[in-house]
Amino acid sequence: MVKKPKWVVEKEQARKASAAETVWLFGLHAVRDALMNPKREKLRLVVTLNAQDKLADAIAGADIEPEISDPRRFAAPLDPQSVHQGAALEVKPLNWGRLDEVALGAGTIPPRVLLLDRVTDPHNVGAILRSAEVFGACAVIGTLRHSAPETGALAKTASGALERQPYLRERNLADAMERLRGMGYLLLGLDGAADQSIEAALDGKRDRAVALVLGAEGPGLRQKTKDTCDALVRIDFADSFGSLNVSNAAAVALYASVRR
């Protein structure tokens, strides 16, 4: 009997693990938006009587039978520190499709995407998803490893944006960047020590598709990520000692890239 190559075995194991993976979303806002999302596969809904009343319309439209739970002994398997507001929903992670399809954008304005280099904090990624939705980015892209997976904490911070804003996780960030370059994207990496601002880098190029690449707070962009960018850019601050966390930097960078 011929043994399967190691990479084939690993791929099959990853596929099985992905098929078995579920996520518990919690909080009234996150649960309501997931219930109202027809693309979201819903498995189990646990609510208190009070939360059931608040979510009545969303539950009715989702075709799922809620389990009523005592708020003092909430039945969903959540972290005790989770602020669930009496509502938790077990779901399958969303599948947004292929990068080269999602990154095409709507076709009416030059597309923008955000790439995250080892940004692991779910609260930061959730906030970035909110900003991406507000400023019309067609995708937020992380990596399969060393990035924030879809979790209840991420969904709660995203305040519903996780259900509407494509969040892709690619195996290799540099490869994803090269694919975007092949689609015509200009790749701009945020680096506080860069010589030019975002506005200067986009002077005369605002009709281009733009990918903004952000690194984790502290380490910033890895060297390979920097080398793959077309240019490194900075956010100009009023004072020389200014700084922003990665979620705020993403919002400012997106605004700077879409502003006419």
C-alpha positions in Angstrom: 0.0 0.0 0.0 1.4 3.4 -1.0 1.8 5.9 1.8 0.3 9.3 1.2 2.9 12.1 1.2 3.1 14.1 4.5 1.7 17.3 2.9 -1.3 15.4 1.6 -2.0 14.0 5.1 -1.6 17.4 6.7 -3.9 19.0 4.2 -6.6 16.3 4.8 -6.2 16.8 8.6 -6.6 20.5 8.2 -9.7 20.1 6.1 -11.3 17.8 8.7 -10.4 20.1 11.5 -11.9 23.0 9.7 -15.1 21.1 9.0 -15.4 20.3 12.7 -14.6 23.8 13.9 -17.3 25.8 15.5 -17.4 29.3 17.1 -19.5 30.6 20.0 -20.6 34.1 19.4 -22.0 36.1 22.4 -23.6 39.4 23.2 -26.9 40.8 21.9 -25.4 42.7 18.9 -23.1 39.9 17.6 -25.8 37.2 18.1 -28.5 39.3 16.4 -26.4 40.1 13.3 -25.3 36.4 13.0 -29.0 35.3 13.3 -29.9 37.7 10.5 -27.1 36.6 8.2 -28.4 34.0 5.8 -24.8 32.9 5.0 -24.1 32.0 8.6 -24.6 28.3 9.5 -26.2 28.3 12.9 -26.0 25.3 15.2 -27.2 26.1 18.8 -28.7 29.2 20.4 -28.7 29.7 24.2 -30.6 32.7 25.6 -32.1 33.9 28.8 -35.8 34.9 28.7 -34.9 38.5 28.7 -32.5 38.1 25.8 -35.1 36.0 23.9 -37.5 38.9 24.1 -34.9 41.4 22.8 -33.9 39.0 19.9 -37.5 37.9 19.1 -37.5 39.2 15.5 -34.0 37.9 14.7 -34.8 34.4 16.2 -38.1 34.2 14.3 -36.3 34.8 11.0 -33.4 32.5 11.7 -35.4 29.2 11.9 -33.6 28.0 15.0 -35.1 26.8 18.3 -33.6 28.7 21.3 -32.6 26.9 24.5 -33.7 29.0 27.5 -31.1 29.2 30.2 -31.0 30.5 33.7 -28.8 33.7 33.7 -27.1 32.5 36.9 -26.0 29.2 35.4 -25.7 30.2 31.7 -25.5 26.9 29.7 -23.3 28.0 26.8 -19.6 27.0 27.2 -18.1 30.5 27.4 -15.3 32.0 29.4 -16.7 33.1 32.7 -15.4 36.6 32.0 -17.4 36.9 28.7 -20.0 39.7 28.8 -22.7 37.6 27.0 -25.8 39.7 27.9 -27.8 36.4 28.0 -27.2 35.4 24.4 -24.8 32.9 22.8 -24.9 31.3 19.4 -22.8 28.4 18.2 -21.9 28.8 14.5 -19.6 27.6 11.7 -17.0 30.1 10.7 -17.9 32.1 7.6 -16.4 31.2 4.2 -15.8 34.4 2.2 -14.4 32.6 -0.8 -11.2 33.2 -2.8 -8.9 36.2 -2.3 -8.8 36.9 -6.1 -12.6 37.1 -6.2 -13.1 39.1 -3.0 -10.3 41.6 -3.9 -12.0 42.6 -7.1 -14.3 45.0 -5.2 -17.6 46.4 -6.3 -16.2 47.8 -9.5 -17.5 51.4 -8.9 -14.5 52.7 -6.9 -10.8 51.7 -6.7 -10.7 48.8 -4.2 -8.9 48.9 -0.8 -7.8 46.0 1.3 -6.1 45.7 4.6 -3.4 43.0 5.2 -2.4 42.2 8.8 1.0 40.8 9.6 0.8 38.8 12.8 -1.9 40.9 14.4 -3.2 38.4 17.0 -5.3 40.5 19.4 -9.0 39.7 18.6 -10.1 43.1 19.9 -7.8 44.9 17.5 -8.9 42.8 14.6 -12.6 43.3 15.5 -12.1 47.1 15.6 -10.2 46.9 12.2 -13.2 45.0 10.7 -15.5 47.9 11.9 -13.2 50.5 10.3 -12.9 48.4 7.1 -16.7 48.3 6.8 -17.1 52.0 7.4 -14.5 53.0 4.8 -15.5 50.5 2.2 -12.5 48.1 2.2 -13.4 45.0 0.3 -11.4 42.6 2.6 -9.3 42.3 5.7 -6.6 39.6 5.2 -4.7 37.8 7.9 -2.8 34.6 8.1 -3.8 31.1 9.1 -1.2 31.0 11.8 -0.2 33.9 14.1 -3.4 35.9 13.5 -6.7 36.2 15.3 -9.2 33.5 14.3 -12.9 34.1 14.3 -13.9 34.1 17.9 -16.7 35.4 20.1 -14.5 38.2 21.5 -13.5 39.3 17.9 -17.2 39.2 16.8 -18.3 41.3 19.9 -15.7 43.9 19.3 -16.5 44.0 15.6 -20.1 44.9 16.6 -21.7 43.1 13.7 -19.1 43.9 11.1 -17.8 40.3 11.1 -21.1 39.2 9.4 -20.7 41.7 6.6 -17.0 42.5 6.2 -14.9 39.8 4.5 -12.2 38.5 6.7 -9.8 36.1 5.0 -6.9 34.1 6.5 -4.3 33.1 4.0 -1.5 30.5 4.4 1.3 32.9 3.4 1.0 36.7 3.6 3.8 37.4 1.1 2.2 35.1 -1.4 -1.2 36.8 -0.9 0.6 40.2 -1.4 2.1 39.0 -4.7 -1.3 37.8 -5.9 -2.7 41.2 -5.1 0.2 42.9 -7.0 -0.6 40.6 -10.0 -4.2 42.0 -9.8 -2.8 45.6 -10.1 -2.7 46.5 -6.4 -0.2 49.0 -5.0 1.2 47.5 -1.8 1.9 50.1 0.9 3.4 49.0 4.3 2.9 51.2 7.3 6.1 51.9 9.1 6.7 54.8 11.5 10.3 55.3 10.1 9.2 55.5 6.5 10.3 58.5 4.4 7.0 59.4 2.9 3.4 59.7 4.0 0.4 57.8 2.7 -0.8 60.9 0.9 2.6 61.4 -0.8 2.8 57.8 -1.9 -0.7 58.0 -3.4 -0.2 61.4 -5.2 -1.5 60.8 -8.7 -2.3 57.2 -7.9 -5.6 57.3 -6.1 -7.3 55.6 -9.0 -5.2 52.5 -8.2 -6.3 49.5 -6.2 -4.4 49.8 -2.8 -3.5 47.3 -0.2 -2.4 48.7 3.2 -0.2 46.4 5.2 0.0 46.7 9.0 2.1 44.9 11.5 1.5 44.0 15.1 2.1 46.6 17.8 5.7 46.5 18.9 7.3 44.3 16.3 5.7 46.0 13.3 6.1 44.5 9.9 8.4 41.6 9.4 11.4 42.2 7.1 10.0 39.8 4.4 6.7 41.7 4.5 8.5 45.0 4.1 10.5 43.7 1.2 7.3 42.6 -0.6 5.7 46.0 -0.3 6.0 48.5 -3.2 6.6 51.3 -0.7 6.8 52.0 3.0 4.6 54.8 4.3 3.9 56.6 7.6 1.0 58.4 9.2 1.9 62.0 9.8 1.3 63.1 13.4 0.9 66.6 14.8 3.9 66.0 17.2 6.9 63.9 16.6 6.1 61.6 19.5 2.7 60.6 18.3 1.7 56.9 17.9 -1.5 54.9 17.4 -2.4 51.3 18.1 -2.9 49.1 15.1 -6.7 49.3 14.9 -6.6 53.1 15.0 -3.7 53.2 12.5 -5.8 51.0 10.2 -8.7 53.5 10.4 -6.5 56.5 9.7 -4.7 54.8 6.9 -7.9 53.7 5.2 -9.3 57.2 5.5 -6.1 58.7 4.1 -6.2 56.3 1.1 -9.8 57.0 0.1 -9.8 60.7 0.7 -9.9 62.7 -2.5 
